[in-house]
């Protein structure tokens, strides 16, 4: 439980940094995504996941997430950093918590998009507003991971 909490807190900090990078420059640094992906096995170990059933499912889920959201990137709905971040986060979450995260991401992303549209109009800016969707991704993932840590019974 302690190891899971520490590793989860590390993920939340990394997600915060990814969100900040997206706000600041509209880019999510590749090294952050790589660290998040490479740290997932620590989470698996701390959580006591079975190698073939649970870890295999997370790897498959991450691949599916990557492929689906690559489609969103291909039609200009999402940035490449967002796609990579989502796939890295999928390594951390079981399928049902991942669905919770994606639902929450959509809600937060919708609110963020409306906010960015209002700011864009208020500033009378040209072109399409850029939405730092990494913020919605990071916020949703941080919420789900924190919720998992706080609601896991202490053995």
VMD Tcl script that builds the backbone (N, CA, C; Angstrom):
set m [mol new atoms 465]
animate dup $m
set s [atomselect $m all]
$s set {name element resname resid chain x y z} {
  {N N UNK 1 A 0.821 -1.195 0.000}
  {CA C UNK 1 A 0.000 0.000 0.000}
  {C C UNK 1 A 0.866 1.260 0.000}
  {N N UNK 2 A 1.914 1.275 0.808}
  {CA C UNK 2 A 2.781 2.451 0.873}
  {C C UNK 2 A 3.501 2.653 -0.454}
  {N N UNK 3 A 4.024 1.563 -1.021}
  {CA C UNK 3 A 4.726 1.666 -2.304}
  {C C UNK 3 A 3.778 2.156 -3.389}
  {N N UNK 4 A 2.565 1.635 -3.410}
  {CA C UNK 4 A 1.575 2.067 -4.400}
  {C C UNK 4 A 1.280 3.552 -4.240}
  {N N UNK 5 A 1.154 4.011 -3.009}
  {CA C UNK 5 A 0.875 5.427 -2.757}
  {C C UNK 5 A 2.017 6.314 -3.222}
  {N N UNK 6 A 3.244 5.909 -2.939}
  {CA C UNK 6 A 4.413 6.704 -3.340}
  {C C UNK 6 A 4.536 6.745 -4.857}
  {N N UNK 7 A 4.390 5.587 -5.497}
  {CA C UNK 7 A 4.499 5.531 -6.958}
  {C C UNK 7 A 3.356 6.317 -7.597}
  {N N UNK 8 A 2.147 6.181 -7.045}
  {CA C UNK 8 A 1.006 6.942 -7.558}
  {C C UNK 8 A 1.199 8.441 -7.408}
  {N N UNK 9 A 1.774 8.857 -6.276}
  {CA C UNK 9 A 2.061 10.283 -6.077}
  {C C UNK 9 A 3.080 10.770 -7.102}
  {N N UNK 10 A 4.062 9.925 -7.404}
  {CA C UNK 10 A 5.030 10.278 -8.447}
  {C C UNK 10 A 4.356 10.464 -9.791}
  {N N UNK 11 A 3.404 9.586 -10.112}
  {CA C UNK 11 A 2.668 9.726 -11.371}
  {C C UNK 11 A 1.895 11.035 -11.398}
  {N N UNK 12 A 1.241 11.360 -10.305}
  {CA C UNK 12 A 0.469 12.605 -10.250}
  {C C UNK 12 A 1.382 13.814 -10.474}
  {N N UNK 13 A 2.575 13.802 -9.887}
  {CA C UNK 13 A 3.528 14.899 -10.110}
  {C C UNK 13 A 3.955 14.978 -11.573}
  {N N UNK 14 A 4.236 13.828 -12.174}
  {CA C UNK 14 A 4.610 13.803 -13.593}
  {C C UNK 14 A 3.467 14.302 -14.475}
  {N N UNK 15 A 2.257 13.928 -14.134}
  {CA C UNK 15 A 1.097 14.404 -14.894}
  {C C UNK 15 A 0.948 15.919 -14.766}
  {N N UNK 16 A 1.205 16.434 -13.572}
  {CA C UNK 16 A 1.166 17.882 -13.383}
  {C C UNK 16 A 2.188 18.588 -14.248}
  {N N UNK 17 A 3.378 18.012 -14.335}
  {CA C UNK 17 A 4.420 18.603 -15.179}
  {C C UNK 17 A 4.028 18.537 -16.651}
  {N N UNK 18 A 3.430 17.425 -17.070}
  {CA C UNK 18 A 2.977 17.289 -18.458}
  {C C UNK 18 A 1.905 18.337 -18.770}
  {N N UNK 19 A 0.973 18.534 -17.848}
  {CA C UNK 19 A -0.080 19.531 -18.045}
  {C C UNK 19 A 0.516 20.934 -18.126}
  {N N UNK 20 A 1.463 21.222 -17.253}
  {CA C UNK 20 A 2.110 22.533 -17.266}
  {C C UNK 20 A 2.833 22.767 -18.595}
  {N N UNK 21 A 3.528 21.760 -19.088}
  {CA C UNK 21 A 4.202 21.883 -20.383}
  {C C UNK 21 A 3.213 22.155 -21.497}
  {N N UNK 22 A 2.055 21.511 -21.447}
  {CA C UNK 22 A 1.041 21.715 -22.480}
  {C C UNK 22 A 0.448 23.119 -22.392}
  {N N UNK 23 A 0.253 23.619 -21.184}
  {CA C UNK 23 A -0.246 24.987 -21.015}
  {C C UNK 23 A 0.782 25.983 -21.539}
  {N N UNK 24 A 2.022 25.780 -21.152}
  {CA C UNK 24 A 3.094 26.717 -21.469}
  {C C UNK 24 A 3.425 26.765 -22.954}
  {N N UNK 25 A 3.561 25.604 -23.591}
  {CA C UNK 25 A 4.064 25.595 -24.971}
  {C C UNK 25 A 3.200 24.801 -25.943}
  {N N UNK 26 A 2.079 24.273 -25.456}
  {CA C UNK 26 A 1.208 23.408 -26.266}
  {C C UNK 26 A 1.935 22.154 -26.730}
  {N N UNK 27 A 2.898 21.721 -25.931}
  {CA C UNK 27 A 3.628 20.483 -26.194}
  {C C UNK 27 A 3.803 19.725 -24.884}
  {N N UNK 28 A 3.693 18.407 -24.992}
  {CA C UNK 28 A 3.965 17.543 -23.852}
  {C C UNK 28 A 5.328 16.917 -24.114}
  {N N UNK 29 A 6.313 17.186 -23.259}
  {CA C UNK 29 A 7.664 16.671 -23.519}
  {C C UNK 29 A 7.691 15.142 -23.630}
  {N N UNK 30 A 8.382 14.648 -24.643}
  {CA C UNK 30 A 8.482 13.198 -24.852}
  {C C UNK 30 A 9.101 12.491 -23.655}
  {N N UNK 31 A 10.062 13.147 -22.993}
  {CA C UNK 31 A 10.725 12.476 -21.881}
  {C C UNK 31 A 9.753 12.207 -20.738}
  {N N UNK 32 A 8.766 13.093 -20.549}
  {CA C UNK 32 A 7.763 12.885 -19.494}
  {C C UNK 32 A 6.925 11.647 -19.816}
  {N N UNK 33 A 6.496 11.552 -21.078}
  {CA C UNK 33 A 5.690 10.402 -21.497}
  {C C UNK 33 A 6.497 9.115 -21.332}
  {N N UNK 34 A 7.770 9.166 -21.686}
  {CA C UNK 34 A 8.634 7.992 -21.560}
  {C C UNK 34 A 8.788 7.576 -20.094}
  {N N UNK 35 A 9.004 8.532 -19.216}
  {CA C UNK 35 A 9.141 8.221 -17.787}
  {C C UNK 35 A 7.836 7.622 -17.248}
  {N N UNK 36 A 6.703 8.190 -17.645}
  {CA C UNK 36 A 5.408 7.658 -17.202}
  {C C UNK 36 A 5.242 6.215 -17.679}
  {N N UNK 37 A 5.566 5.959 -18.934}
  {CA C UNK 37 A 5.431 4.599 -19.481}
  {C C UNK 37 A 6.389 3.628 -18.795}
  {N N UNK 38 A 7.632 4.050 -18.600}
  {CA C UNK 38 A 8.630 3.155 -18.007}
  {C C UNK 38 A 8.413 2.918 -16.510}
  {N N UNK 39 A 7.681 3.816 -15.857}
  {CA C UNK 39 A 7.402 3.646 -14.427}
  {C C UNK 39 A 6.202 2.729 -14.179}
  {N N UNK 40 A 5.422 2.455 -15.198}
  {CA C UNK 40 A 4.237 1.605 -15.024}
  {C C UNK 40 A 4.569 0.235 -14.422}
  {N N UNK 41 A 5.663 -0.432 -14.838}
  {CA C UNK 41 A 5.968 -1.727 -14.208}
  {C C UNK 41 A 6.192 -1.642 -12.692}
  {N N UNK 42 A 6.673 -0.511 -12.200}
  {CA C UNK 42 A 6.791 -0.345 -10.745}
  {C C UNK 42 A 5.409 -0.383 -10.091}
  {N N UNK 43 A 4.467 0.261 -10.722}
  {CA C UNK 43 A 3.081 0.275 -10.239}
  {C C UNK 43 A 2.503 -1.141 -10.274}
  {N N UNK 44 A 2.776 -1.863 -11.372}
  {CA C UNK 44 A 2.286 -3.246 -11.494}
  {C C UNK 44 A 2.834 -4.098 -10.349}
  {N N UNK 45 A 4.134 -3.938 -10.099}
  {CA C UNK 45 A 4.781 -4.704 -9.033}
  {C C UNK 45 A 4.174 -4.352 -7.675}
  {N N UNK 46 A 4.050 -3.052 -7.389}
  {CA C UNK 46 A 3.517 -2.608 -6.102}
  {C C UNK 46 A 2.065 -3.046 -5.923}
  {N N UNK 47 A 1.349 -3.131 -7.027}
  {CA C UNK 47 A -0.057 -3.523 -6.985}
  {C C UNK 47 A -0.242 -5.041 -7.015}
  {N N UNK 48 A 0.865 -5.776 -7.233}
  {CA C UNK 48 A 0.813 -7.234 -7.241}
  {C C UNK 48 A 0.082 -7.834 -8.429}
  {N N UNK 49 A 0.229 -7.221 -9.598}
  {CA C UNK 49 A -0.485 -7.710 -10.778}
  {C C UNK 49 A 0.089 -9.029 -11.283}
  {N N UNK 50 A -0.796 -9.890 -11.759}
  {CA C UNK 50 A -0.386 -11.148 -12.386}
  {C C UNK 50 A 0.190 -10.828 -13.764}
  {N N UNK 51 A 1.287 -11.496 -14.112}
  {CA C UNK 51 A 2.009 -11.152 -15.336}
  {C C UNK 51 A 1.162 -11.281 -16.588}
  {N N UNK 52 A 0.645 -12.446 -16.872}
  {CA C UNK 52 A -0.004 -12.638 -18.167}
  {C C UNK 52 A -1.419 -12.100 -18.224}
  {N N UNK 53 A -2.180 -12.267 -17.178}
  {CA C UNK 53 A -3.569 -11.819 -17.264}
  {C C UNK 53 A -3.691 -10.301 -17.111}
  {N N UNK 54 A -3.207 -9.757 -16.020}
  {CA C UNK 54 A -3.407 -8.332 -15.754}
  {C C UNK 54 A -2.421 -7.437 -16.503}
  {N N UNK 55 A -1.152 -7.784 -16.494}
  {CA C UNK 55 A -0.162 -6.973 -17.217}
  {C C UNK 55 A -0.416 -7.075 -18.719}
  {N N UNK 56 A -0.704 -8.274 -19.191}
  {CA C UNK 56 A -1.017 -8.448 -20.611}
  {C C UNK 56 A -2.213 -7.614 -21.030}
  {N N UNK 57 A -3.233 -7.558 -20.175}
  {CA C UNK 57 A -4.421 -6.756 -20.475}
  {C C UNK 57 A -4.075 -5.272 -20.544}
  {N N UNK 58 A -3.204 -4.812 -19.674}
  {CA C UNK 58 A -2.817 -3.391 -19.701}
  {C C UNK 58 A -2.020 -3.061 -20.960}
  {N N UNK 59 A -1.146 -3.975 -21.365}
  {CA C UNK 59 A -0.384 -3.754 -22.595}
  {C C UNK 59 A -1.316 -3.714 -23.805}
  {N N UNK 60 A -2.258 -4.628 -23.855}
  {CA C UNK 60 A -3.220 -4.660 -24.959}
  {C C UNK 60 A -4.094 -3.408 -24.954}
  {N N UNK 61 A -4.548 -3.017 -23.782}
  {CA C UNK 61 A -5.377 -1.818 -23.661}
  {C C UNK 61 A -4.608 -0.577 -24.103}
  {N N UNK 62 A -3.346 -0.473 -23.715}
  {CA C UNK 62 A -2.530 0.675 -24.122}
  {C C UNK 62 A -2.376 0.715 -25.639}
  {N N UNK 63 A -2.191 -0.440 -26.256}
  {CA C UNK 63 A -2.083 -0.501 -27.717}
  {C C UNK 63 A -3.382 -0.046 -28.370}
  {N N UNK 64 A -4.507 -0.512 -27.859}
  {CA C UNK 64 A -5.804 -0.106 -28.413}
  {C C UNK 64 A -6.014 1.395 -28.250}
  {N N UNK 65 A -5.707 1.924 -27.068}
  {CA C UNK 65 A -5.830 3.368 -26.827}
  {C C UNK 65 A -4.959 4.136 -27.811}
  {N N UNK 66 A -3.726 3.681 -27.988}
  {CA C UNK 66 A -2.823 4.356 -28.913}
  {C C UNK 66 A -3.397 4.358 -30.330}
  {N N UNK 67 A -3.894 3.227 -30.788}
  {CA C UNK 67 A -4.428 3.133 -32.149}
  {C C UNK 67 A -5.686 3.983 -32.332}
  {N N UNK 68 A -6.593 3.943 -31.374}
  {CA C UNK 68 A -7.829 4.726 -31.476}
  {C C UNK 68 A -7.519 6.218 -31.500}
  {N N UNK 69 A -6.675 6.666 -30.583}
  {CA C UNK 69 A -6.401 8.097 -30.506}
  {C C UNK 69 A -5.425 8.568 -31.578}
  {N N UNK 70 A -4.691 7.652 -32.186}
  {CA C UNK 70 A -3.899 8.019 -33.363}
  {C C UNK 70 A -4.846 8.434 -34.485}
  {N N UNK 71 A -5.999 7.798 -34.546}
  {CA C UNK 71 A -7.023 8.212 -35.508}
  {C C UNK 71 A -7.479 9.640 -35.244}
  {N N UNK 72 A -7.668 9.993 -33.977}
  {CA C UNK 72 A -8.047 11.366 -33.624}
  {C C UNK 72 A -6.943 12.342 -34.010}
  {N N UNK 73 A -5.703 11.935 -33.830}
  {CA C UNK 73 A -4.570 12.778 -34.233}
  {C C UNK 73 A -4.549 12.949 -35.755}
  {N N UNK 74 A -4.803 11.862 -36.479}
  {CA C UNK 74 A -4.734 11.887 -37.947}
  {C C UNK 74 A -5.748 12.849 -38.559}
  {N N UNK 75 A -6.872 13.048 -37.887}
  {CA C UNK 75 A -7.867 13.979 -38.433}
  {C C UNK 75 A -7.805 15.351 -37.753}
  {N N UNK 76 A -6.741 15.586 -36.990}
  {CA C UNK 76 A -6.499 16.907 -36.421}
  {C C UNK 76 A -7.277 17.234 -35.158}
  {N N UNK 77 A -7.836 16.231 -34.506}
  {CA C UNK 77 A -8.611 16.485 -33.291}
  {C C UNK 77 A -7.760 16.512 -32.029}
  {N N UNK 78 A -6.536 16.018 -32.133}
  {CA C UNK 78 A -5.714 15.842 -30.942}
  {C C UNK 78 A -4.246 15.906 -31.345}
  {N N UNK 79 A -3.406 16.351 -30.440}
  {CA C UNK 79 A -1.977 16.401 -30.718}
  {C C UNK 79 A -1.302 15.063 -30.483}
  {N N UNK 80 A -0.147 14.892 -31.072}
  {CA C UNK 80 A 0.610 13.653 -30.917}
  {C C UNK 80 A 1.034 13.398 -29.481}
  {N N UNK 81 A 1.384 14.447 -28.758}
  {CA C UNK 81 A 1.759 14.295 -27.352}
  {C C UNK 81 A 0.598 13.797 -26.509}
  {N N UNK 82 A -0.611 14.259 -26.840}
  {CA C UNK 82 A -1.806 13.795 -26.129}
  {C C UNK 82 A -1.997 12.294 -26.329}
  {N N UNK 83 A -1.808 11.838 -27.568}
  {CA C UNK 83 A -1.971 10.415 -27.891}
  {C C UNK 83 A -0.952 9.579 -27.120}
  {N N UNK 84 A 0.296 10.016 -27.125}
  {CA C UNK 84 A 1.345 9.272 -26.419}
  {C C UNK 84 A 1.093 9.264 -24.912}
  {N N UNK 85 A 0.651 10.393 -24.371}
  {CA C UNK 85 A 0.358 10.464 -22.939}
  {C C UNK 85 A -0.788 9.520 -22.571}
  {N N UNK 86 A -1.827 9.489 -23.384}
  {CA C UNK 86 A -2.945 8.579 -23.121}
  {C C UNK 86 A -2.504 7.121 -23.126}
  {N N UNK 87 A -1.672 6.755 -24.093}
  {CA C UNK 87 A -1.192 5.372 -24.162}
  {C C UNK 87 A -0.338 5.038 -22.940}
  {N N UNK 88 A 0.502 5.977 -22.512}
  {CA C UNK 88 A 1.339 5.746 -21.325}
  {C C UNK 88 A 0.476 5.585 -20.077}
  {N N UNK 89 A -0.558 6.400 -19.956}
  {CA C UNK 89 A -1.456 6.303 -18.800}
  {C C UNK 89 A -2.223 4.983 -18.827}
  {N N UNK 90 A -2.575 4.524 -20.015}
  {CA C UNK 90 A -3.309 3.258 -20.138}
  {C C UNK 90 A -2.514 2.088 -19.570}
  {N N UNK 91 A -1.193 2.213 -19.536}
  {CA C UNK 91 A -0.366 1.167 -18.930}
  {C C UNK 91 A -0.591 1.075 -17.421}
  {N N UNK 92 A -1.045 2.141 -16.823}
  {CA C UNK 92 A -1.221 2.209 -15.374}
  {C C UNK 92 A -2.592 1.735 -14.902}
  {N N UNK 93 A -3.585 1.790 -15.770}
  {CA C UNK 93 A -4.967 1.584 -15.330}
  {C C UNK 93 A -5.586 0.316 -15.907}
  {N N UNK 94 A -6.352 -0.373 -15.080}
  {CA C UNK 94 A -7.150 -1.497 -15.559}
  {C C UNK 94 A -8.237 -0.944 -16.491}
  {N N UNK 95 A -8.843 -1.790 -17.308}
  {CA C UNK 95 A -9.813 -1.290 -18.295}
  {C C UNK 95 A -10.955 -0.442 -17.724}
  {N N UNK 96 A -11.580 -0.849 -16.633}
  {CA C UNK 96 A -12.703 -0.057 -16.111}
  {C C UNK 96 A -12.270 1.298 -15.552}
  {N N UNK 97 A -11.218 1.374 -14.740}
  {CA C UNK 97 A -10.748 2.700 -14.332}
  {C C UNK 97 A -10.288 3.549 -15.528}
  {N N UNK 98 A -9.755 2.905 -16.560}
  {CA C UNK 98 A -9.366 3.647 -17.763}
  {C C UNK 98 A -10.598 4.253 -18.425}
  {N N UNK 99 A -11.693 3.509 -18.482}
  {CA C UNK 99 A -12.931 4.065 -19.041}
  {C C UNK 99 A -13.429 5.236 -18.199}
  {N N UNK 100 A -13.331 5.116 -16.871}
  {CA C UNK 100 A -13.683 6.243 -15.993}
  {C C UNK 100 A -12.822 7.456 -16.317}
  {N N UNK 101 A -11.529 7.207 -16.501}
  {CA C UNK 101 A -10.604 8.291 -16.806}
  {C C UNK 101 A -10.948 8.950 -18.143}
  {N N UNK 102 A -11.265 8.151 -19.153}
  {CA C UNK 102 A -11.596 8.700 -20.474}
  {C C UNK 102 A -12.890 9.506 -20.426}
  {N N UNK 103 A -13.863 9.034 -19.650}
  {CA C UNK 103 A -15.108 9.774 -19.499}
  {C C UNK 103 A -14.841 11.120 -18.813}
  {N N UNK 104 A -14.100 11.087 -17.725}
  {CA C UNK 104 A -13.773 12.314 -17.003}
  {C C UNK 104 A -12.935 13.246 -17.874}
  {N N UNK 105 A -12.010 12.685 -18.651}
  {CA C UNK 105 A -11.197 13.473 -19.580}
  {C C UNK 105 A -12.087 14.206 -20.578}
  {N N UNK 106 A -13.109 13.530 -21.089}
  {CA C UNK 106 A -14.018 14.154 -22.051}
  {C C UNK 106 A -14.781 15.315 -21.417}
  {N N UNK 107 A -15.221 15.135 -20.175}
  {CA C UNK 107 A -15.955 16.199 -19.482}
  {C C UNK 107 A -15.038 17.394 -19.217}
  {N N UNK 108 A -13.878 17.127 -18.633}
  {CA C UNK 108 A -12.923 18.210 -18.340}
  {C C UNK 108 A -12.467 18.863 -19.643}
  {N N UNK 109 A -12.220 18.054 -20.665}
  {CA C UNK 109 A -11.809 18.585 -21.964}
  {C C UNK 109 A -12.883 19.451 -22.593}
  {N N UNK 110 A -14.143 19.071 -22.425}
  {CA C UNK 110 A -15.238 19.887 -22.947}
  {C C UNK 110 A -15.308 21.242 -22.263}
  {N N UNK 111 A -15.191 21.233 -20.938}
  {CA C UNK 111 A -15.197 22.493 -20.184}
  {C C UNK 111 A -13.995 23.347 -20.586}
  {N N UNK 112 A -12.834 22.724 -20.709}
  {CA C UNK 112 A -11.621 23.437 -21.107}
  {C C UNK 112 A -11.768 24.026 -22.509}
  {N N UNK 113 A -12.368 23.277 -23.415}
  {CA C UNK 113 A -12.565 23.755 -24.781}
  {C C UNK 113 A -13.494 24.963 -24.801}
  {N N UNK 114 A -14.576 24.898 -24.046}
  {CA C UNK 114 A -15.491 26.043 -23.977}
  {C C UNK 114 A -14.766 27.259 -23.415}
  {N N UNK 115 A -13.976 27.045 -22.358}
  {CA C UNK 115 A -13.206 28.138 -21.757}
  {C C UNK 115 A -12.244 28.762 -22.769}
  {N N UNK 116 A -11.558 27.915 -23.535}
  {CA C UNK 116 A -10.605 28.419 -24.530}
  {C C UNK 116 A -11.328 29.169 -25.656}
  {N N UNK 117 A -12.513 28.707 -26.042}
  {CA C UNK 117 A -13.302 29.414 -27.059}
  {C C UNK 117 A -13.723 30.792 -26.559}
  {N N UNK 118 A -14.156 30.865 -25.305}
  {CA C UNK 118 A -14.547 32.153 -24.723}
  {C C UNK 118 A -13.347 33.093 -24.686}
  {N N UNK 119 A -12.194 32.611 -24.219}
  {CA C UNK 119 A -10.985 33.446 -24.191}
  {C C UNK 119 A -10.583 33.894 -25.590}
  {N N UNK 120 A -10.691 32.997 -26.541}
  {CA C UNK 120 A -10.322 33.293 -27.928}
  {C C UNK 120 A -11.188 34.433 -28.475}
  {N N UNK 121 A -12.479 34.351 -28.216}
  {CA C UNK 121 A -13.387 35.411 -28.683}
  {C C UNK 121 A -13.143 36.717 -27.933}
  {N N UNK 122 A -12.955 36.607 -26.634}
  {CA C UNK 122 A -12.764 37.799 -25.821}
  {C C UNK 122 A -11.516 38.561 -26.259}
  {N N UNK 123 A -10.469 37.813 -26.607}
  {CA C UNK 123 A -9.220 38.430 -27.068}
  {C C UNK 123 A -9.276 38.812 -28.542}
  {N N UNK 124 A -10.349 38.430 -29.225}
  {CA C UNK 124 A -10.517 38.672 -30.659}
  {C C UNK 124 A -9.337 38.109 -31.457}
  {N N UNK 125 A -8.932 36.930 -31.080}
  {CA C UNK 125 A -7.784 36.273 -31.719}
  {C C UNK 125 A -8.177 35.705 -33.080}
  {N N UNK 126 A -7.195 35.588 -33.942}
  {CA C UNK 126 A -7.393 35.027 -35.282}
  {C C UNK 126 A -7.283 33.507 -35.242}
  {N N UNK 127 A -7.842 32.834 -36.224}
  {CA C UNK 127 A -7.688 31.389 -36.379}
  {C C UNK 127 A -8.456 30.593 -35.339}
  {N N UNK 128 A -8.106 29.315 -35.272}
  {CA C UNK 128 A -8.748 28.409 -34.318}
  {C C UNK 128 A -8.007 28.439 -32.987}
  {N N UNK 129 A -8.747 28.387 -31.889}
  {CA C UNK 129 A -8.058 28.328 -30.591}
  {C C UNK 129 A -7.386 26.970 -30.403}
  {N N UNK 130 A -6.236 26.983 -29.755}
  {CA C UNK 130 A -5.545 25.738 -29.422}
  {C C UNK 130 A -5.913 25.362 -27.991}
  {N N UNK 131 A -6.337 24.134 -27.830}
  {CA C UNK 131 A -6.754 23.653 -26.517}
  {C C UNK 131 A -5.656 22.752 -25.958}
  {N N UNK 132 A -5.105 23.098 -24.794}
  {CA C UNK 132 A -4.091 22.228 -24.179}
  {C C UNK 132 A -4.757 21.007 -23.548}
  {N N UNK 133 A -5.112 20.040 -24.397}
  {CA C UNK 133 A -5.894 18.890 -23.949}
  {C C UNK 133 A -5.125 18.010 -22.968}
  {N N UNK 134 A -3.806 18.168 -22.941}
  {CA C UNK 134 A -3.016 17.441 -21.956}
  {C C UNK 134 A -3.442 17.768 -20.534}
  {N N UNK 135 A -4.002 18.953 -20.343}
  {CA C UNK 135 A -4.502 19.346 -19.020}
  {C C UNK 135 A -5.673 18.450 -18.624}
  {N N UNK 136 A -6.603 18.240 -19.546}
  {CA C UNK 136 A -7.757 17.381 -19.269}
  {C C UNK 136 A -7.319 15.935 -19.048}
  {N N UNK 137 A -6.379 15.481 -19.859}
  {CA C UNK 137 A -5.871 14.113 -19.727}
  {C C UNK 137 A -5.209 13.929 -18.363}
  {N N UNK 138 A -4.330 14.860 -18.010}
  {CA C UNK 138 A -3.596 14.765 -16.748}
  {C C UNK 138 A -4.531 14.876 -15.548}
  {N N UNK 139 A -5.482 15.798 -15.606}
  {CA C UNK 139 A -6.411 15.973 -14.485}
  {C C UNK 139 A -7.253 14.718 -14.273}
  {N N UNK 140 A -7.756 14.158 -15.352}
  {CA C UNK 140 A -8.586 12.956 -15.243}
  {C C UNK 140 A -7.778 11.773 -14.721}
  {N N UNK 141 A -6.579 11.598 -15.243}
  {CA C UNK 141 A -5.730 10.485 -14.794}
  {C C UNK 141 A -5.342 10.660 -13.330}
  {N N UNK 142 A -4.977 11.880 -12.943}
  {CA C UNK 142 A -4.603 12.136 -11.548}
  {C C UNK 142 A -5.783 11.844 -10.617}
  {N N UNK 143 A -6.974 12.222 -11.033}
  {CA C UNK 143 A -8.166 11.974 -10.217}
  {C C UNK 143 A -8.391 10.473 -10.029}
  {N N UNK 144 A -8.330 9.723 -11.131}
  {CA C UNK 144 A -8.603 8.285 -11.066}
  {C C UNK 144 A -7.534 7.562 -10.246}
  {N N UNK 145 A -6.266 7.901 -10.455}
  {CA C UNK 145 A -5.183 7.244 -9.707}
  {C C UNK 145 A -5.287 7.585 -8.221}
  {N N UNK 146 A -5.524 8.843 -7.908}
  {CA C UNK 146 A -5.666 9.253 -6.510}
  {C C UNK 146 A -6.858 8.546 -5.865}
  {N N UNK 147 A -7.953 8.459 -6.594}
  {CA C UNK 147 A -9.134 7.765 -6.084}
  {C C UNK 147 A -8.835 6.291 -5.824}
  {N N UNK 148 A -8.079 5.658 -6.719}
  {CA C UNK 148 A -7.711 4.255 -6.512}
  {C C UNK 148 A -6.878 4.085 -5.243}
  {N N UNK 149 A -5.936 4.988 -5.040}
  {CA C UNK 149 A -5.070 4.899 -3.861}
  {C C UNK 149 A -5.878 5.111 -2.583}
  {N N UNK 150 A -6.745 6.116 -2.590}
  {CA C UNK 150 A -7.488 6.462 -1.377}
  {C C UNK 150 A -8.597 5.474 -1.038}
  {N N UNK 151 A -9.078 4.738 -2.025}
  {CA C UNK 151 A -10.178 3.805 -1.758}
  {C C UNK 151 A -9.726 2.351 -1.657}
  {N N UNK 152 A -8.423 2.106 -1.778}
  {CA C UNK 152 A -7.910 0.746 -1.623}
  {C C UNK 152 A -7.826 0.421 -0.138}
  {N N UNK 153 A -8.460 -0.677 0.284}
  {CA C UNK 153 A -8.401 -1.025 1.704}
  {C C UNK 153 A -6.979 -1.371 2.144}
  {N N UNK 154 A -6.641 -0.964 3.341}
  {CA C UNK 154 A -5.326 -1.270 3.903}
  {C C UNK 154 A -5.381 -2.687 4.462}
  {N N UNK 155 A -4.426 -3.512 4.035}
  {CA C UNK 155 A -4.428 -4.919 4.484}
  {C C UNK 155 A -3.682 -5.080 5.781}
}
mol reanalyze $m
mol bondsrecalc $m
mol representation Tube
mol addrep $m
